[in-house]
Amino acid sequence: MDRILCIAGPTASGKTELAVALALALNGEVVSCDSMQVYRRMDIGTAKPTLEERRGVPHHMLDVAEPSESMSVGKFVDLAAPVVEDILARGKTAILAGGTGLYMDALIRGNGFAPDPDPALRRMLQERARQEGTEPLLEELRAVDPEAASRLHPADEKRIIRALEVYRQTGKTLTQHNLETRQVPPRYRPCWLGLDFPDRGELYRRIDLRVEDMLRRGLLDEIRGLLAQGLSPGATALQAIGYKEFLAALEGQCTVQEAVEAVQKASRHYAKRQLTWFRRNEDMEWIFRQPGQDFSQIFEQAVAKIHFFDTAGW
């Protein structure tokens, strides 16, 4: 059976440290499942592991796209799937680590995806939304995909447009596409490990400290450099948490301290969404980190869970 290990959890939970330690112990290589670490020159704000933190372990799916490019789940899987196959073909353990649950789940499932957006079609739908509002678009969606339309709020322009794009490009509704996707058995059966904290306050403390550390390490200069290289302030990559808030500070819309607090707040909310996503996974084996707990204890728990999984299937 293919040796694949998935390490999931909220931001600042210690996924990278555990992934590297397990890679060294299991003759593995790490595949990042992070929607922002794919971008070149966006290192500090994405918490991309440094060369020192990687400890010589090969890391894949870092720096594979320009910040001006868009990255979809389909494009990510197209790039990452051959990497995973190559790791396995060489007899090594593929260790998927990251907080973007959609990307990780899609890579494990290995199924087909809705097509990437047609830029001309998207611009046309966006222009309609600007001129007419989203209600006419939502009404059009109700006519072809009432189930999807019922789940969307009129203010959710992005998802309304995406649902219409899928139908116009494929002739299939998003509901039908998702149903077909769920019926396909997963391509891989990995061992799932989730990192969390019994005390939510400890996670929030780590998040707050990480944001302050990003600022000290030069996140403002990183953003200035991206802009100096011609990246538009409106680029999708710069709308990510940690970039849009400090970009606002650079533009004089708020103070740096206000931006720090905004990033901390947004990151805490994001962590809650990540946990909601990962907790739906019934195969997830959770490791709860106690305040001040030595990392070696976390590592030993992970190894024990992997060993149990190993005897059952690997």
Disulfide bonds with the S-S distance in Angstrom:
none
